[in-house]
């Protein structure tokens, strides 16, 4: 789940979104799997867990990401 969160944090930041659930993820689950080096099944489980944890919202099959989670909690550089 950490790889998925880092990817979504990075992409949301690059697109300049700051409000909760304002960012519609422009990638399919297959593309996210390819970007992170994980299997599609793992991405599906991670996304489901993130939804249950309240970190993202799935509406009509589209993923809306909530906030910059790992970049803020791990002190990673924000570009």
Secondary structure, 3 states (H helix, E strand, C coil): CHHHHHHHHHHHHHHCCCCCCCEECCCCHHHHHHHHCCCHHHHHHHHHHHHHCCCEEEECCEEEECCCCHHHHCCCCCC
